[in-house]
Amino acid sequence: MRWVRGLVLSKYFDTVSTPARLHLINRDVLTSSLLSDSLKGVFLVIRPSFQIQAFIGEDGARPRYKMCVGADRTFSAATRPAIEGLKYLTSSKVEWNDDEESLQASSFSGVSKTGLVYNIFVAVFCSVGSFLFGYDSGIIASVITFDYFKAFVKNPGNYDSLSGAVVSTFTGGCFFGAALAGWTNDRFGRKRSIQLGALIALWGCAMQSGANNFACMLVGRIVAGFAIGILSMTVPLYNTEIAPPKIRGFVVGLAQQMIGIGFIVANWVGYGCQFLKNDIQWRLPLGLQLIPALLLFVGAQWMPYSPRWLLEQGRDEEARGVVYKLHNSRTAEDKAAAEREFMEMQQSIKAEIVVRSRRISDLWATPAMARRTLVAVGVQVFGQFSGINVLNYFGPTMYAPLGLNASQSLLVQGIYGAVGPITNFFFITLILDTVGRKKPLMFGAGSFVVTYSILTAIVASFPPETSTNHAAQRAGIAMIFMTSIFFSVSFGPVSWTLASEVFPTRTRSIGTSVATCANWAFNVLFSQVSNLAMNNVGWKYYVLFIILNAIDFVIIALFFPETKGKSLEEMAKLFGDDIDAREVLGKQHGTEKSDLEDKHVVEHVA
């Protein structure tokens, strides 16, 4: 993209009273956003031929006059036409710059500090859904170790299998919830889907807490899982679509941060409730899930709709208002930045709508789309191959072979739960949007190979039944903690960010839904077999994760792209399947591409 800086125009034009801005359909545009009030009505546009044209016109009207820069790229007396009503015009030399990064770094494309605060506030509140995900997933690790819950199940001989069912029915519900969320997000929008998830969560959590038999407990787990499936897919999708490109990794990473905080709260609530002496020991921690679910259901009413979804629905002015609000567009500079983002978003989405299809086969219809889908599904599945949910669900069970009793295991699990979120916070705030996506994923996969190798060697060489080597046992616990830390600087935040940002708008909902379903499918698998595997094959089970993560490392290194700093509309170039908006929209209106290159759109910016 070519652009200019240092261009100075001065004029007094009696008939223009409001600033306006001219856009070309191909986005090669420079606006008058930084001009003073005395310069209202001047439009600067970089043409495909790389000439600069200044247009004078009234707001909402087609520009009536133009002047072209000469080959020397300066305004001179010879190139200034006699423009009716123009009393004074001066200019300085034009400075050219071909560096797109410089354009992205300029204030023209930025978001005000207040706008960033509002973006982050909305993302944090939306991520209460992720907190619920973390709490609901984490609390069961403690509940299935409680004596009163074991008595409630009333089947000690099959308890390992039944406790695995308590976990896997939840994750199974998540799978189907994530599958439905693809449709609800397109039909009702991201905001209403979040409210739907919160409402269903209230139902499922109430069933779990008030269950009068084991069957009711399983149904409650399925219903709650269905709700979490909707939220686990929709929260990162919503945050992706409201986030500025430069901090999208941080904003979407907040979902993982809140998942971690949910695990922290769940672990410490579980640790405290173990000392209670009746059924409230397990009913209370399950019932506390109702609080964040109710907060999210009520509070989501004040969240803005996703501007990209609004554009898909033809509600363009509402979408523009949301973009302006997310930018906190009070100054002319902020309004220009918001307008530029909106116009790029609008052009891309309107072009995609023309060729839009709801078929799931679109996800592999072209090589580029197949690559997008494989990246999104791959990063979600590889996150499960990290074994992190095995640690989260069955951590207390894993600590037993390392020499800890039940109470000590719950205490260590509580400390373990705090390590990941703390690490994740520093990663998403300081590193993620700087180093990108690919390098952390490679680092994570490689690190898991090392930590699981050491853990396997320790458990195999120093079994607690025959060994009193406490140093080795502590080292094994340290490897579990290190796995959590490495997950929090790799797959934890990156998997949700990458899976929701690689798809174009026309397939983003269904694509994110498929990727999330893949996550939950493997989550079901591991949650159902892990307890049995650890009790029957012991340390040999960890060898599986060594092999899987070694494979992950190679695939990520060879096939995953780097998406850092790209707008959602720019992902098309990265994957090689760009929809030419001029051509698509030109066909829609019965015009040729070359005609659209000269099409003007005047937008009010103040």
C-alpha positions in Angstrom: 0.0 0.0 0.0 1.3 3.5 -0.9 0.7 6.4 1.3 1.9 9.9 1.9 2.7 12.1 4.9 3.7 15.7 5.2 1.1 17.0 2.7 -0.3 20.4 3.7 -3.3 21.9 2.1 -5.0 25.2 3.2 -8.2 26.5 1.8 -11.3 28.5 2.5 -14.3 27.0 0.8 -17.6 28.8 1.5 -20.0 26.0 0.8 -18.4 23.2 2.8 -19.2 23.2 6.5 -18.6 19.6 7.6 -15.6 17.4 7.2 -16.1 14.4 4.9 -13.9 11.6 3.6 -13.6 9.9 0.2 -13.0 6.2 0.0 -12.2 4.0 -3.0 -13.5 0.5 -3.2 -9.9 -0.8 -3.3 -9.0 0.9 0.0 -6.1 2.8 -1.4 -7.1 5.9 0.5 -5.7 8.7 2.6 -8.1 10.8 4.4 -8.2 14.4 5.6 -8.6 13.2 9.2 -5.7 15.2 10.5 -6.6 18.4 8.7 -7.7 21.4 10.8 -11.2 22.8 10.8 -10.2 25.3 8.2 -9.5 22.5 5.7 -12.9 20.8 5.8 -14.0 19.2 2.5 -10.5 18.3 1.2 -10.2 14.6 0.2 -6.8 13.0 -0.6 -6.9 9.7 -2.5 -4.1 7.5 -3.8 -5.1 6.2 -7.1 -4.1 2.8 -8.5 -1.8 4.8 -10.9 -0.2 6.3 -7.7 -1.2 9.8 -8.6 -2.6 11.8 -5.7 -5.9 13.6 -6.2 -7.4 16.2 -4.0 -11.2 16.4 -4.2 -13.4 19.3 -3.1 -17.1 18.5 -2.3 -19.9 18.7 0.2 -20.7 16.0 2.7 -22.8 13.2 1.1 -22.2 14.5 -2.4 -20.1 13.2 -5.2 -16.8 15.3 -5.5 -17.1 17.9 -8.2 -13.6 19.0 -8.7 -10.2 17.4 -8.7 -6.5 18.2 -9.2 -3.8 15.7 -10.0 -0.2 15.7 -8.7 2.4 15.9 -11.4 5.1 13.4 -12.1 7.4 15.2 -9.6 4.9 14.3 -6.9 4.6 17.9 -5.7 1.8 20.4 -6.1 2.9 23.3 -8.3 1.2 26.2 -9.9 1.0 24.4 -13.2 -0.9 21.5 -11.7 -3.5 23.6 -9.8 -6.7 24.0 -11.7 -8.9 27.0 -11.3 -11.5 25.6 -8.8 -14.7 27.6 -8.4 -15.1 28.9 -4.9 -11.5 28.1 -3.9 -9.8 31.2 -2.5 -6.5 29.9 -1.3 -4.5 26.7 -1.7 -0.9 25.9 -0.8 1.0 22.7 -0.5 4.3 21.3 0.6 6.3 18.5 -1.0 4.9 15.0 -0.8 6.9 12.3 1.1 6.3 8.8 -0.1 6.6 5.6 1.9 6.0 2.1 0.7 6.3 0.5 4.2 2.9 -1.0 5.2 4.1 -1.5 8.8 4.7 2.2 9.1 1.1 2.8 8.0 -0.2 0.3 10.6 1.9 1.9 13.3 0.6 5.4 12.6 -2.0 7.1 14.7 -4.4 6.9 11.8 -5.0 3.1 12.4 -4.9 3.2 16.1 -7.5 3.0 18.9 -7.6 5.6 21.7 -6.6 4.6 25.2 -10.2 5.0 26.4 -11.3 2.8 23.4 -8.8 0.2 24.4 -10.1 0.2 28.0 -13.6 -0.3 26.8 -12.5 -3.1 24.4 -10.8 -4.8 27.3 -13.6 -4.3 29.7 -16.1 -5.8 27.3 -13.8 -8.8 26.6 -13.2 -9.4 30.3 -16.9 -9.4 31.1 -17.7 -11.6 28.1 -15.0 -14.0 29.4 -17.1 -14.6 32.5 -18.3 -17.4 30.2 -14.8 -18.7 30.2 -14.6 -18.4 34.0 -17.7 -20.6 34.1 -16.0 -23.0 31.8 -12.9 -23.2 34.0 -14.9 -23.5 37.3 -17.3 -26.1 36.0 -14.4 -28.2 34.5 -12.1 -27.8 37.5 -14.5 -28.3 40.4 -15.2 -31.9 39.4 -11.6 -32.9 40.0 -12.2 -32.2 43.7 -15.8 -33.4 43.9 -15.0 -37.0 42.6 -12.5 -37.4 45.5 -15.0 -36.5 48.2 -16.2 -39.3 50.5 -19.8 -38.1 50.5 -19.9 -37.9 46.7 -18.6 -41.5 46.6 -21.4 -42.5 49.0 -23.9 -40.7 46.8 -22.8 -42.7 43.8 -23.4 -46.0 45.8 -21.2 -48.2 43.6 -17.7 -48.4 44.9 -16.8 -51.4 42.7 -17.3 -49.3 39.5 -16.4 -45.9 40.9 -13.4 -45.4 38.6 -15.6 -45.9 35.6 -18.5 -43.9 37.0 -16.3 -40.9 38.0 -14.9 -41.0 34.5 -18.5 -40.8 33.2 -19.2 -37.8 35.4 -16.3 -36.0 33.6 -16.9 -37.4 30.1 -20.7 -36.7 30.1 -19.9 -33.0 30.7 -17.3 -32.9 27.9 -19.7 -34.8 25.6 -22.3 -32.1 26.3 -19.7 -29.5 25.4 -19.2 -31.2 22.0 -22.8 -30.9 21.1 -23.1 -27.4 22.5 -20.1 -26.2 20.4 -21.7 -27.9 17.3 -25.0 -26.0 17.9 -23.2 -22.7 18.5 -22.1 -22.5 14.9 -25.8 -22.1 13.9 -26.9 -19.9 16.8 -24.0 -17.5 16.3 -25.0 -17.0 12.6 -28.8 -16.9 13.3 -29.0 -14.9 16.6 -25.5 -13.3 16.9 -22.6 -13.7 19.3 -24.2 -11.7 22.1 -27.5 -13.7 22.2 -25.6 -17.0 21.9 -23.6 -16.0 25.0 -26.9 -15.3 26.9 -28.3 -18.6 25.6 -25.3 -20.5 27.0 -25.6 -18.7 30.4 -29.3 -19.6 30.6 -28.7 -23.3 29.9 -25.8 -23.2 32.4 -28.2 -22.1 35.1 -30.4 -25.1 34.3 -27.5 -27.6 34.3 -25.8 -26.3 37.4 -29.1 -26.3 39.4 -29.6 -30.0 38.3 -26.1 -30.9 39.5 -26.4 -29.2 42.9 -29.8 -30.5 43.6 -29.4 -34.0 42.1 -31.3 -36.7 44.1 -29.7 -39.6 42.3 -26.7 -40.4 40.1 -28.8 -40.3 36.9 -29.9 -36.8 37.6 -26.3 -35.8 38.2 -25.3 -37.2 34.8 -28.1 -35.3 33.1 -27.1 -32.1 34.8 -23.5 -32.6 33.7 -24.7 -33.1 30.1 -26.8 -29.9 30.2 -24.1 -27.9 31.8 -21.6 -29.2 29.3 -24.0 -28.2 26.5 -23.9 -24.7 27.8 -20.2 -24.6 28.2 -19.8 -25.9 24.7 -21.7 -22.8 23.4 -19.7 -20.5 25.6 -16.3 -22.0 24.8 -16.9 -21.5 21.1 -18.6 -18.1 21.3 -16.5 -16.2 23.8 -13.3 -16.3 21.9 -15.2 -15.7 18.6 -16.8 -12.6 20.0 -13.6 -11.3 21.5 -11.8 -11.9 18.2 -14.4 -9.8 16.3 -14.3 -6.8 18.7 -10.5 -6.7 19.2 -8.1 -4.3 17.4 -5.6 -6.3 15.4 -2.6 -5.1 17.4 -3.9 -6.5 20.7 -6.1 -9.3 19.4 -3.9 -11.9 20.9 -4.2 -10.3 24.3 -8.0 -9.7 24.1 -8.7 -13.3 22.9 -6.2 -14.6 25.4 -8.4 -13.2 28.2 -10.7 -16.2 27.6 -7.9 -18.5 28.6 -7.0 -16.2 31.5 -10.5 -16.5 32.9 -10.6 -20.2 32.3 -7.5 -20.4 34.5 -9.0 -18.1 37.2 -12.1 -20.4 37.1 -9.8 -23.3 37.8 -8.1 -21.5 40.7 -11.4 -20.7 42.4 -12.7 -24.3 41.8 -9.5 -25.8 43.3 -9.6 -23.7 46.5 -13.4 -24.1 46.9 -12.8 -27.9 46.5 -10.0 -27.8 49.1 -12.2 -26.0 51.6 -15.3 -28.1 51.1 -13.4 -31.4 51.8 -13.8 -30.5 55.5 -17.6 -30.4 55.4 -19.3 -33.5 56.9 -22.5 -34.1 54.8 -23.7 -33.9 51.3 -23.1 -30.2 51.3 -19.5 -31.1 50.8 -20.2 -31.6 47.1 -23.5 -29.8 46.6 -22.1 -26.4 47.6 -19.2 -26.3 45.2 -21.4 -27.4 42.3 -24.1 -24.9 43.3 -21.7 -21.9 43.3 -21.6 -22.2 39.5 -25.0 -20.5 39.4 -23.4 -17.1 40.4 -21.3 -16.4 37.3 -24.0 -17.9 35.0 -26.6 -15.5 36.4 -24.2 -12.6 36.2 -23.3 -13.3 32.5 -27.0 -13.9 31.5 -28.1 -10.5 32.9 -25.0 -8.4 32.2 -24.6 -9.5 28.6 -27.6 -7.4 27.8 -25.3 -4.3 27.9 -22.6 -5.8 25.7 -22.4 -4.5 22.1 -23.2 -6.7 19.2 -20.3 -7.9 17.1 -20.0 -5.3 14.3 -19.1 -8.0 11.8 -22.3 -9.9 12.6 -24.3 -6.7 12.3 -22.8 -6.1 8.8 -23.8 -9.6 7.8 -27.3 -8.8 8.8 -27.4 -5.6 6.8 -27.4 -3.4 9.9 -24.6 -1.2 8.7 -25.3 1.9 10.7 -25.5 -0.1 14.0 -22.2 -1.7 13.0 -20.6 1.7 12.4 -21.9 2.8 15.8 -20.3 -0.2 17.5 -17.0 0.4 15.8 -17.0 4.0 16.8 -17.9 3.1 20.4 -15.1 0.5 20.5 -12.7 3.2 19.3 -14.2 5.8 21.7 -14.3 8.1 18.7 -14.5 11.6 20.1 -11.7 13.3 18.2 -11.4 13.6 14.5 -8.3 11.4 14.6 -10.2 8.6 16.5 -13.1 8.9 14.1 -10.9 8.6 11.1 -9.3 5.4 12.6 -12.8 4.0 13.3 -14.1 4.9 9.9 -11.2 3.3 8.1 -11.6 0.1 10.1 -15.3 0.1 9.4 -14.9 0.7 5.7 -12.4 -2.1 5.4 -14.6 -4.4 7.4 -17.7 -3.5 5.4 -16.1 -3.9 2.0 -14.7 -7.3 2.8 -17.9 -8.7 4.5 -20.2 -7.4 1.8 -18.1 -9.0 -0.8 -18.1 -12.3 1.1 -21.9 -12.2 1.5 -22.3 -12.3 -2.3 -20.5 -15.6 -2.4 -21.6 -16.9 1.0 -22.6 -20.5 1.6 -23.6 -22.3 4.8 -22.3 -25.6 3.7 -19.8 -27.3 6.0 -18.0 -28.5 2.9 -16.9 -24.9 2.3 -14.3 -25.5 5.0 -12.3 -27.7 2.6 -13.7 -26.4 -0.7 -10.3 -24.9 -1.8 -6.7 -25.7 -0.8 -6.6 -22.4 1.1 -9.8 -23.1 3.1 -8.6 -26.6 3.8 -5.4 -25.2 5.2 -7.4 -22.8 7.4 -9.5 -25.6 8.7 -6.6 -27.9 9.4 -4.8 -25.1 11.3 -7.8 -24.3 13.4 -8.7 -27.9 14.1 -5.1 -28.8 14.6 -4.3 -26.2 17.2 -7.4 -27.2 19.2 -6.6 -30.9 19.0 -2.9 -30.4 19.8 -4.0 -28.4 22.9 -5.6 -31.6 24.1 -2.5 -33.6 23.2 -0.7 -31.4 25.8 -2.5 -33.5 28.4 -3.5 -30.3 30.3 -7.0 -31.4 30.9 -5.8 -34.8 32.2 -3.9 -32.8 34.8 -6.9 -30.5 35.5 -9.5 -33.3 35.8 -7.4 -36.0 37.5 -4.6 -34.0 39.1 -5.3 -35.4 42.6 -5.3 -38.9 41.2 -1.9 -38.3 39.5 -0.4 -37.0 42.7 -1.1 -40.3 44.5 1.7 -42.2 42.6 4.0 -39.4 43.7 3.5 -40.1 47.4 0.8 -37.6 48.4 -2.3 -38.4 50.4 -5.8 -37.2 49.5 -5.7 -34.0 51.5 -2.2 -33.1 50.3 -3.2 -33.8 46.7 -6.1 -31.3 46.9 -3.8 -28.7 48.5 -1.2 -29.2 45.8 -3.9 -29.1 43.1 -5.0 -25.7 44.5 -1.5 -24.3 44.2 -1.1 -25.9 40.8 -4.3 -24.1 39.6 -2.8 -20.7 40.4 0.4 -21.2 38.5 -1.1 -21.3 35.0 -3.2 -18.2 35.1 -0.4 -16.1 36.6 1.9 -17.2 33.8 -0.8 -16.8 31.2 -1.5 -13.2 32.3 2.1 -12.1 31.8 2.3 -13.9 28.5 -0.8 -12.3 26.9 0.0 -8.8 28.2 3.7 -8.8 27.4 4.6 -11.4 24.8 1.8 -12.9 22.7 1.2 -9.9 20.3 5.0 -9.4 20.0 6.3 -12.9 19.3 3.2 -14.1 17.4 1.5 -17.5 17.4 3.7 -20.0 15.8 6.8 -19.8 18.0 5.0 -20.2 21.3 3.2 -23.3 19.9 6.5 -24.9 18.8 8.0 -24.0 22.2 5.0 -25.6 24.0 5.1 -28.9 22.0 8.8 -29.2 22.5 8.5 -28.5 26.2 5.8 -31.1 26.8 8.1 -33.8 25.3 10.7 -32.9 27.9 8.4 -32.6 30.9 6.5 -35.9 30.1 9.7 -37.7 29.5 11.0 -36.7 32.9 7.7 -37.4 34.6 7.6 -40.9 33.0 11.1 -41.7 34.1 10.4 -40.6 37.7 7.2 -42.6 38.1 8.7 -45.6 36.4 12.0 -45.6 38.4 10.6 -44.5 41.8 7.1 -46.0 42.4 5.8 -44.8 45.8 5.0 -48.4 46.8 8.6 -49.3 46.9 10.6 -46.1 46.9 11.1 -43.4 49.6 13.0 -41.1 47.3 11.1 -37.9 48.2 13.4 -35.7 46.1 12.3 -37.7 43.0 8.7 -37.5 43.9 9.0 -33.7 44.4 10.6 -33.5 41.0 7.7 -35.3 39.5 5.3 -32.8 41.0 7.5 -30.0 39.6 7.2 -31.5 36.1 3.4 -31.4 36.4 3.7 -27.7 37.4 6.1 -27.0 34.6 3.7 -28.6 32.1 1.0 -26.1 33.3 3.4 -23.2 32.9 4.5 -24.2 29.4 0.8 -24.7 28.4 0.0 -21.2 29.6 2.7 -19.6 27.4 1.7 -21.7 24.3 -1.5 -23.6 23.6 -3.5 -22.1 26.4 -4.0 -18.6 24.9 -2.8 -19.2 21.4 -5.2 -22.1 20.5 -8.3 -20.0 21.1 -6.8 -17.0 19.3 -5.6 -18.8 16.3 -8.7 -21.0 15.8 -11.1 -18.0 15.8 -9.0 -15.6 13.7 -8.0 -17.7 10.6 -11.4 -18.0 9.0 -13.1 -15.4 6.8 -16.4 -13.9 8.1 -18.5 -16.1 5.9 -17.2 -19.3 7.5 -16.0 -18.0 10.9 -18.9 -19.2 12.9 -19.0 -22.7 11.4 -15.2 -23.0 11.2 -14.7 -22.0 14.9 -17.6 -24.4 15.8 -15.9 -27.3 14.0 -12.5 -26.5 15.6 -14.1 -26.3 19.1 -16.0 -29.6 18.5 -12.7 -31.3 17.7 -11.3 -29.9 20.9 -14.2 -31.4 22.9 -14.2 -34.7 21.1 -10.6 -35.4 22.2 -11.5 -33.9 25.6 -14.2 -36.6 25.9 -11.7 -39.3 24.9 -9.1 -38.3 27.4 -11.5 -37.7 30.2 -13.1 -41.1 29.8 -9.9 -43.2 29.5 -7.4 -41.3 31.7 -8.6 -42.4 35.1 -8.7 -46.0 34.0 -5.3 -45.8 32.2 -3.5 -44.2 35.2 -4.9 -46.9 37.5 -4.1 -49.8 35.1 -1.0 -49.0 33.1 0.5 -46.2 35.2 3.5 -44.4 33.9 3.2 -46.0 30.4 0.2 -43.7 29.8 2.5 -40.7 29.8 4.5 -42.1 26.9 1.5 -41.4 24.7 1.8 -37.7 25.3 5.5 -37.7 24.5 4.8 -39.2 21.1 1.8 -36.9 20.4 3.7 -33.7 21.2 6.7 -34.7 19.2 4.4 -35.1 16.2 2.7 -31.8 17.0 6.1 -30.0 16.9 6.9 -31.1 13.4 3.4 -30.3 12.0 3.4 -26.8 13.5 6.9 -26.0 12.2 6.1 -27.1 8.7 2.5 -26.0 8.1 1.3 -23.4 10.5 1.4 -19.7 9.4 2.1 -16.6 11.5 -1.0 -14.4 11.9 0.3 -11.8 14.3 -0.9 -8.2 13.7 -3.1 -9.1 10.7 -6.6 -7.8 10.6 -9.3 -10.4 10.2 -9.9 -9.2 6.6 -6.1 -9.4 5.8 -6.0 -13.2 6.7 -7.2 -13.8 3.1 -3.8 -12.7 1.7 -2.0 -14.9 4.2 -3.8 -18.0 3.2 -4.0 -17.1 -0.5 -7.8 -17.1 -1.0 -8.5 -13.4 -1.1 -11.9 -12.4 -2.4 -11.5 -9.5 -4.7 -14.1 -7.1 -3.4 -14.0 -4.9 -6.4 -14.6 -7.9 -8.8 -17.3 -9.5 -6.6 -19.2 -6.3 -6.0 -18.7 -5.2 -9.6 -20.4 -8.4 -10.8 -23.2 -7.9 -8.3 -23.9 -4.5 -9.8 -23.3 -5.5 -13.4 -20.1 -3.5 -13.7 -16.5 -4.3 -14.6 -13.6 -4.3 -12.1 -12.0 -1.4 -13.8 -15.1 0.7 -13.4 -15.2 0.1 -9.7 -11.6 1.4 -9.3 -12.9 4.9 -9.8 -16.0 4.5 -7.6 -16.3 7.1 -4.9 -18.0 6.8 -1.6 -18.2 9.9 0.6 -18.6 9.3 4.3 -19.4 11.7 7.1 -16.7 11.5 9.8 -17.7 14.1 12.4 
